[in-house]
Amino acid sequence: MEVVTAILGSVGLASVIYMLVILARFGRKLGAVTKMRPLYYGYYVAIGCLCLALLAHLIRASVFWAPVDTVPSVLNDPLFYLLVHHLPMAIAVTISLGVTWHYWSWLLKER
Protein backbone atom coordinates (compact mmCIF):
# COMPACT_ATOMS: atom_id res chain seq x y z
CA MET A 1 0.00 0.00 0.00
CA GLU A 2 2.91 2.37 0.69
CA VAL A 3 4.11 1.99 -2.88
CA VAL A 4 0.72 3.01 -4.29
CA THR A 5 0.51 6.08 -2.06
CA ALA A 6 4.09 7.03 -2.95
CA ILE A 7 3.28 6.93 -6.66
CA LEU A 8 0.00 8.82 -6.25
CA GLY A 9 1.74 11.37 -4.03
CA SER A 10 4.32 11.97 -6.75
CA VAL A 11 1.57 12.48 -9.33
CA GLY A 12 -0.18 14.93 -7.00
CA LEU A 13 3.01 16.90 -6.43
CA ALA A 14 3.67 17.03 -10.18
CA SER A 15 0.16 18.39 -10.70
CA VAL A 16 0.83 21.18 -8.18
CA ILE A 17 4.00 22.05 -10.11
CA TYR A 18 1.99 22.19 -13.32
CA MET A 19 -0.61 24.42 -11.63
CA LEU A 20 2.14 26.83 -10.56
CA VAL A 21 3.47 26.96 -14.12
CA ILE A 22 -0.01 27.97 -15.30
CA LEU A 23 -0.30 30.60 -12.55
CA ALA A 24 3.14 31.97 -13.46
CA ARG A 25 2.06 32.44 -17.08
CA PHE A 26 -1.20 34.08 -16.01
CA GLY A 27 0.71 36.31 -13.60
CA ARG A 28 3.15 37.37 -16.30
CA LYS A 29 0.32 38.33 -18.64
CA LEU A 30 -1.73 40.05 -15.93
CA GLY A 31 1.33 41.95 -14.75
CA ALA A 32 2.12 43.09 -18.29
CA VAL A 33 -1.40 44.40 -18.79
CA THR A 34 -1.72 46.14 -15.43
CA LYS A 35 1.94 47.29 -15.24
CA MET A 36 2.54 45.46 -11.96
CA ARG A 37 5.93 44.53 -10.61
CA PRO A 38 7.09 41.14 -11.94
CA LEU A 39 6.40 39.12 -8.81
CA TYR A 40 5.55 36.06 -10.90
CA TYR A 41 9.23 35.08 -10.59
CA GLY A 42 8.26 33.90 -7.12
CA TYR A 43 6.28 31.14 -8.78
CA TYR A 44 9.45 29.90 -10.44
CA VAL A 45 11.23 29.83 -7.07
CA ALA A 46 8.28 27.86 -5.68
CA ILE A 47 8.45 25.49 -8.67
CA GLY A 48 12.14 24.90 -7.96
CA CYS A 49 11.39 24.10 -4.32
CA LEU A 50 8.60 21.74 -5.36
CA CYS A 51 10.88 19.99 -7.86
CA LEU A 52 13.33 19.37 -5.00
CA ALA A 53 10.46 18.00 -2.90
CA LEU A 54 9.32 15.81 -5.81
CA LEU A 55 12.82 14.43 -6.24
CA ALA A 56 13.00 13.62 -2.53
CA HIS A 57 9.57 12.01 -2.76
CA LEU A 58 10.70 9.83 -5.66
CA ILE A 59 13.83 8.85 -3.74
CA ARG A 60 11.64 7.92 -0.78
CA ALA A 61 9.47 5.81 -3.09
CA SER A 62 12.54 3.98 -4.38
CA VAL A 63 13.55 3.20 -0.81
CA PHE A 64 10.31 1.21 -0.44
CA TRP A 65 11.37 -1.12 -3.25
CA ALA A 66 15.02 -1.51 -2.27
CA PRO A 67 16.22 -4.25 0.07
CA VAL A 68 16.77 -2.96 3.59
CA ASP A 69 20.50 -3.73 3.73
CA THR A 70 21.27 -1.81 0.51
CA VAL A 71 19.65 1.49 1.52
CA PRO A 72 22.01 4.18 2.88
CA SER A 73 21.18 5.19 6.43
CA VAL A 74 20.56 8.82 5.49
CA LEU A 75 17.60 7.78 3.32
CA ASN A 76 15.90 6.22 6.33
CA ASP A 77 16.41 9.30 8.48
CA PRO A 78 13.21 11.35 9.05
CA LEU A 79 15.27 14.54 9.51
CA PHE A 80 16.58 14.17 5.96
CA TYR A 81 13.05 14.11 4.57
CA LEU A 82 12.05 17.00 6.78
CA LEU A 83 14.83 19.12 5.27
CA VAL A 84 14.56 18.06 1.61
CA HIS A 85 10.84 17.30 1.26
CA HIS A 86 8.60 18.97 3.83
CA LEU A 87 10.54 22.22 4.31
CA PRO A 88 10.85 23.04 0.56
CA MET A 89 7.17 22.18 0.15
CA ALA A 90 6.20 24.56 2.95
CA ILE A 91 8.41 27.31 1.51
CA ALA A 92 6.93 26.80 -1.97
CA VAL A 93 3.34 26.94 -0.73
CA THR A 94 4.05 30.09 1.30
CA ILE A 95 5.72 31.87 -1.62
CA SER A 96 3.04 30.89 -4.10
CA LEU A 97 0.27 31.91 -1.69
CA GLY A 98 1.84 35.35 -1.27
CA VAL A 99 2.33 35.90 -4.99
CA THR A 100 -1.16 34.62 -5.79
CA TRP A 101 -2.65 36.91 -3.16
CA HIS A 102 -0.78 39.86 -4.66
CA TYR A 103 -1.92 39.17 -8.21
CA TRP A 104 -5.46 37.96 -7.65
CA SER A 105 -6.73 39.72 -4.49
CA TRP A 106 -8.63 42.21 -6.65
CA LEU A 107 -11.12 39.41 -7.40
CA LEU A 108 -12.26 39.45 -3.77
CA LYS A 109 -12.86 43.21 -3.89
CA GLU A 110 -15.10 43.06 -6.96
CA ARG A 111 -18.83 42.77 -6.50
Secondary structure, 3 states (H helix, E strand, C coil): CHHHHHHHHHHHHHHHHHHHHHHHHHHHHHHHHHCCCCCCHHHHHHHHHHHHHHHHHHHHHHHHHCCHHHCCHHHHCHHHHHHHHHHHHHHHHHHHHHHHHHHHCHHHHCC
